Amino acid sequence: MSKGLGKDIARKLGLPQPVVLRRHQRGQPLMTGPVLVQGAGSGADELAAALLSWQLDVRRHAVPREKLGAIILVLDQLARPEDLAKPVLTAAASLRDLAPNARVITVSRSAGDTVDPAAAAARQGVDGLLRSLAKELRAGATGNGILLAGGARTTSPSTLGALGFFLSGRSAFVDGQFLTVGSAGGQLPADAEKPLAGKVAVVTGAARGIGAAIARTLYRDGATLVVVDIPAAGDHLAAVANEVHGTALQLDISSPDAGQRIIDHAVERHGRLDIVIHNAGITRDKLLANMDEDRWNSVIAVNIAAQLRINEALLASERFRSSPRIVSVASTSGIAGNRGQTNYAASKAGVMGMVRATAPLIGTHGGSVNAVAPGFIETEMTAKIPFATREVARRLNSLQQGGHPGDVAEAVAFLASDAAGGISGEVLRVCGQNLVGA
C-alpha cells in the first residue's frame, strides 16, 4: 500500500486510496456483524445451524438497513439456469447493507460432477456470477465461492474449513476465487488459534520475504518449524529459525539429495514430518528473444524440477504418511503470463500442473497438495519497481492495492491445516482479484 511520499504523490495524481483491509489478529472474532444465510433446502438449513454453533449472529432473512458482516448464498440445488434468479436477486437486495470488509460467499456444486447440460450450465453460471460480483463490491468487501464435489455437503468438515477461512481476516487479499471441496478428508481443529499444533513443517526459501512470513504464520498456528534456504542466506535463515524457535537447514534444493536431506533433518530433530511448503524460487527475467540457456535452465531447475524431485522423495518415504500436506507457491504469472518472464511463467504454470497430478498420489496416504498463486505483493522486490509502474500495478485488482507477504502466508497455513484436508489439487490465487487472468 502506498505510504509517505508515495501516498502523497498518488493522491495528487488522483489515484484511488485503498481501504484498510481486515486482517487476522489473534483473539479477534471470526466475523463481526450478522451473517445472512440465504437459500432454500436442507443444505442451507444445516449450514445455518452449523454457523450458529460457532456463536455467530446468523440470519435466515434480511432485516432492512441492518449492516451485514457477510452474505452466504447457498446454491447447492441448482438444476437449470432459471433457478439462479430467485436466490441471486433476493441476495442482491441486501448488497447495499454490507458493512466495510464484509464477505459474500457462494456455496454450490461443481459443474464437473454432472453430465446434465442444464445442471452444468447453472452450476458454471455461479462462476461468472461470483467473479463479476466480486468486482462490484467496495470498502474492502470480498466475494469467494466454495464448490462441493462428489458427496461433499454444506456441513462437511472441509466445507466448513473453507467457509471459516473465507469469512475470516485470513482471506483479506483473496477475492473472486473458488475452492473445490471433496467429501473425503478434513477435520476442524480443537483449538482454532492453534490449528497446526503438533505438526512439523518445512518451509523452503524461508530466509526472507514471503518464505519468512510463512514460517512465522505456521509457528503462530502451532507448528514446529524447519526453515530451509541456500548457504549464502545463512545469517538471515538463522535469524528466522531463532524467531520461530525452529531449526535451520542450509540447503540448495536443486541438489539431487535435497528431498532425503529434508526428511532426515525433520525426523532426526523433531521426530516426524507432516507439512512441506515449497516456497523457494528465483527469477531471471529477459525477453524470450534475448533469453540464454543459463537463465532458462536455472529458473526451471529451482522453481519446478527441484519440487518434483523432493515430492518424489516425500511420497516414497514412510516418514511422510500421517495426513501429509504439501503446499507450493506458484504465481499469477503462470496463469496470465508476464512480459519478460517466459521462463518464470513456464515454471510456475508447471507447479500448478504438478499439483493437480500429484493430488491422487498423495491422496492414497490421506494427504493433500495445493498451490497458492500470489499476485502483486509488497516485498523488497516490488519496492524496487519504478514508482509509476508500481502504483499502477498495485491497483490492477478489485481491492486496488498490493497484498502483504502475510496474506500469502495465511492462505498457505490454511491449506496446510487438517481443516483443508478435503481440498486437493487446487490453485488458490492471493491477488485481490487481479484483473488479468482467470
N, C-alpha and C positions, 0 to 999 in steps of 0.2 A: 504494500500500500504506500502511496506517496506520503512523504512527511518532510518537514523542514522546508528548505529552499525549493525542493521539487514540488511539494504540495502548493506552495505559493505560486510558482510558475504555472502549474496545472490549472489553478483557479483562474489566473489571469487569462489563460488561453481558453477558458470556458469549458474545460473538460469536466465531466461529472465527477463529483466527490462520492466515493463509495461509502456505504453504511458500515458500521462496525458489526461484524458477524458474531453470532452467539456460538462460542466455542466451549468445549468441555472444561469444567473446573471441578476438582474433587469436591464431593459433598453436595453439589448442586442438584436440584430435582431434574428428572428426565425431561419434563416438559412443564412450562408454566402456562396457565390458561386452559380452558375447556378443550377437549378433543371430541370433535364431531365425527361419529362413525355413521356413514350413510351407505345404504344398500339393503336389498331385500334378501331373505333366505336365511338358512341356518348358519351359513358361513359368517355373515355379518353379525348375527346374534352372538355366536360363540366368540368371535373376536372382541366384541364389546365387553363381554363378560370377563375375558382374559385381561383386558386393559383395566377394568375395574379392580381386579386383584392386584394390580400394580399401584393402587391408590391414586389413579389418575381421575380427573373430573371428566367423565365420559357423558356425551350427549348422543341421543339417537335421533333427535330432531332439533333443527336450528331454532335459536331464540333471536329474533330480530335485533340487530345492532349490538349483539354481545360479541366482544372481541374473542377470537378463537386462537388457540395455540396451534391447532392442527385440524386438518380435514382428512379423514381416511375414507376413501371411496372403494367399497368392496364390489368388484365386478366379476366374481367367480362363476356366475351362472349365465354368462352371455351365450346366446345361441345363434344370433344373427345381428347384423349391423344396426337394425332398427332398435334393438334392445339398449343401445347406448343412450338414446335421447333422454329418457326419463331420469335415470340416476345422475347423468352428467349435468343436465340443465338444472336439476334440483341442487346439486352441489355448487353450480355456478352462482346461484343466488346468495351464497354465503361467502364468496371470494372477497368481497369488499369489507367483510368483517374480520379478515385475517389480521392478527397482530404482527408487528415487526418480527422478523426472524421466525415466522411461522413455518409449518411444514404441510405440504399436500402430498399424500401417498396413495397410489392406486394398488390394489391387490386383485390380480386377475390370473387367468390361466394361460399357459404357454400355447401359442398358436401351433407349435410343432407337435403338440400332443393330440391333435385331431386330424382326421382325414376328411372331415365335412367342410366343404368350401365356405359355407355361410358362417359356421362357427369360427373357422380360421380367420375369415375376414373381420369378424367382430373382435376377436382377440388381438389381432395385429393392429386393429384400429386404435386400441388403447395406447400402443407405442407412439403413434403420431399425435394423438390427443395429449398425452402426458408431456412429451418433449416440447410441444407448442405451448402448452400451459405454463411450463417452467420458464419459458422466455417472457411470459406476460407478468409473472409475479414480481413484486417490488419489495423494498425495505428489508432485504436480506432473506426473504422467504425462499424456500426451495421446493421443487417438485421431483419426486422419485417414485419408482414403481417396483413391486415385487411380483414375480411371475411364478405361479405354482406349477410344478412339473410332476408328472407321474401321479402318485396318490397323495401328494402334499396337500395339507389342509390349511385353512387360515390360522389355525392354532398349533400347527406343527412347531417343534422347538426352533428350527432354523427360520421359519416364517416369523416367529416372534423375535428371534435374534436380529433378523434383518430389520424388522419394524422398529425395534428398540434403537438400533444404530441410526436409522433414518430420522427418527424423532429427536434424537439427542444432539447435543452440540458437537459430537464427534464427527458428524457428517456436514459440518458447516460449509465446506467447499465442494461438496458432491451435489450436483444438480442435473436434472434431466436424464438420470441414469436408471437402469433396471438391474436387478439381481434375480437370477433364476434359482428357485429353491426346490430341492428334491425331497422326497418323502423319507429317505433314509438318512440317518446321522443327525447330529445336532443335540446339544444339551445346554440348557440355560445354567449359568454359573450360580453357585450357592451364595457367592459374595459378588455383587455387581461391580464393586470398586476394585476387586482383585480377580478378574476372570481368568488370568493366566497363572494363578497360584499353583506351585508345584511343578510347573513346566520349565524345561531347559531349552533356551532359544539361542540360535546362532544368527548373527547379522553380519553380512559381508559389506565391505565398503563403509565401515562404521566410524571412521576416524573424524569425520566432519559432515556438515550439511544434513541432507535427508537421512543418511545412514545413522548419524549420531542421534537425530531426533527419534528415529525408530527405536534405537536401543533404549533411550530414556523413557519412551512411552511403554514399551514392553516391560521395563523394570517397574514403572509406576503401576502397571496392571498385575504385578506379582511374579513375573518370570525371573529366572536366573539366567544371566547373560554370558555368552561367549561372543566377543566382538573381534572381527577379523578385518585386516587391511594389509597393504603391502608394507615391507620393512621401512621404506622411506617415510611412511606416515607413522612410524613407531611412537614418537612422543605424543602426538595427538591421540593416537589409539590408546595409549596407556592412560591418558587423562580421562577419556571416555570410560574406560574399564573401571577406573577408580570411582568415577561419579556414579556408576550403576552397580558398584560392588560386584563386578563380574571378573572374568579373566580375558586376557588379550591373546590373540593368536596372530603373529605376523606371518603372512602367507600370500604368495602370488596364486590367486585362484585359478589361473590358467595352467598351472603345473599339473602334470598327469595324475599325481597322487593327492591332489587337494581334497577330494571328497573323503578319502580314507583318513587323512590327517585331521579333518574337521570332526569326523566321527570319533576318532581315538581321543582327541583332546576333550571333547564334551563328556565322553564316558569316563575317562581317567580322572578328570577334575570334578565332575558333577554327577556321575553315576548313570546318566541317561541322556537321550536327545529326543526332543519332541517337535521342535519347530525350526525350520531353516528359512531365513529371509534372504533372497538373492537381490541385494541392492547394488553391489559393486558394478561400476560401468565407466566407460570412457567415451569421449568424443574426439574425433579427428576430422573436422569439417573441411570440405572442399567441394566445389562444383565437380560433378562427375567427369566432365571433360578434363579436369586437372587432377583427378584422383590418381594416386600412385598405389602400388601393391602393398606397401608397408602400412599406409593409412587404412586401407580397406581391411587387410588381414588382422591388424591389431584390434580393431573395433569388434569384428566378428569373434575373434578369439576370446576376448574378455566378456563381451556382453551376452553371448549366447552359447558358444561352444563350451565354455567353462561350466555354465549352468547345466548343460546336457550331461557332461561327464560327472559332475557332482551328484546330479539326480540319479544317474545310473548306480553310483556307489551307495547312495541312500536307499534306493529301492531294493538293492541286493543285500543290505545289511539287516541282520536280526536285531540290531540295536535301534532300528527306526521302524517300530511296529505298533506302538501304542497310540492309536489315533493320530498318526503323524500329519503335520501341516507344513506345506511349502507355499510361500508367497513370493512372487517375483515382481520387481519394479520394472515396468515397461515404460511407455511414453506415448503421448498423443501423436508424436512424430511418426510412430509406427502405424497409426490409424489414418491420419490425414496427409502425411508426408510433410517435409520441410525443406525448403531450398538450401542446397549445400550440405544436406545430411543423408545422402542416399545410403551410405554405409551404416550410419546410426539408425536410420529408419528401418532398414532391412533387418538389423539385429533386433530391434525392439518389436517389430512385427513377428520376427521369428520366436521371440519369447512368448507371444500370445498363441502362436501355433503349437509351441511346445507344451504350454499349459493345458490346452484343450486335449491334446493327445495323451498327456500324462495322467489326466483325471481318472480314466478307468483303471490304469495300472496301480495307482496309489489307493484307489477305492477298494481294491481287494484286501487291503490292510485296515480298512475303516478310516482312511485318511482323506485329505483333500489337498488340492493345489489350485491356486488362483493367481491372478496378476492385478496390480494396481497401475494405472496409466496416468501419471501426473501431467497437468498442463503447465501454465505459467506459474512457477513457484518462486517466491522471493528467496534467492540464495546468493552466495558470493558470486556465482557465475552470472546470474541475471542482473546483478548490480553493476556489472561492467558493460552492459549493453548501453549504447548511446541514449541520452535522455529521451528524445522524441520517440525513438523506436520503442523504448521501454514503456513509456506512458501509453502508447497505442496498444502494445501487446497486453498490458495489464487489463485493458478494457475490452478485449475481444472475447468476452464471455458474459453470460447473463448477470453475473454478480458484479461486473465492471471493476474488478480488482484482481491482484495476484493472490495466490494462496500462500500458506505458510508451510515450512517443512513438517510442522506438527500435523497439518491436515492430511498429508500423505501417511504419516505415522499412525494416525488414528484409524485410517482405512485398513492399513496393514495389520494393526493389532486386532481389529475386529475379525478379519479373515483368518487370522492365526488362532482364534479362540474356538472352543468347542461349540459355542452358540452358532457358529457358521459352519458346523460340520456337514450340513446338508447342502452346502454351496460349494461346487467344484467345477473347474474348467471355465470359470468366469473371468472377465476382464472388467474391472470397475474403474471408471475414469474419475479422477480427482482434479477437476479442471474448471469448476464453476459453470459448467455447460459451455465450453469453448464453442464459438460459432462456426468453427471449421471442423469437419469430420462428423462421424456418426454420433 
